[in-house]
Amino acid sequence: MSVIGETALSGFLDLLVGKLIDSAVNFVADHNQLHQQLKQWQSILPDIQAALDDAEEKQIKKRA
């Protein structure tokens, strides 16, 4: 392979590997953010459910 071809291939592979690494890092970061959001929702949802249950109970008592 010619020197120019090797240089071009090397540059292309460097770019490709850099993009793959960036994609992998972004995927991991997004996964971590999603995990944190799910943990927040896991702690918030019981409170929301309790408020909805209370409102439903009050609505039933109001109709009776």
N, C-alpha and C positions, 0 to 999 in steps of 0.2 A: 504494500500500500504506500502511496506517496506521502511525503511529509505533510503536504497540504490536506490530504484526505484524513490522515491521522489526527491532525490538529482540529479539523472540522468535527470529526467523530468524537474526539475528546471533549470539545466544547459542548457538543450536543448532549453527551452523556452527563457532563457536569450539570448542565441546565436541567436535564431530566431528573437526576438524582436530587438536586436542590428542590425541585417542585414536589417530588414525592415526599421528601422529608417535611417540607412546609405543610403539605396536605395531612400527613400523619400527625404532626404537632397540633394542627388546627382541629383534627378529629378528636384527639385526646382532650384538648382544652374544651371543646364543645361538649364532650361526654361528661367531663367533670362539672361543667356549669349545669347541665341537665340533671345530673345526679343531685347537686345541691338544691336545685329548684324542686325536685321531687321530694327531697327530705323536708323542705319548708312546707310543701303542700301536705305531706304526711302529718305534720304537726298542726296544721291549720284546719284540715278537713273535719276532724272530730268536733271542733268548736262550731263549725258551720252546721254540721249535722245536728248538734245539740240545739242550736238556735232554731233550726227548721222544725225539729221535733217539738220544741216548746211552742213555737208559733202554731203548729198544727193542733196541738193539744188545746191551746187557748181558743182557736177557731172552732173546734168541736164543742167546747164548753159554751161558747157564745151562741152556737146554733141550738143547743139543748135548752 
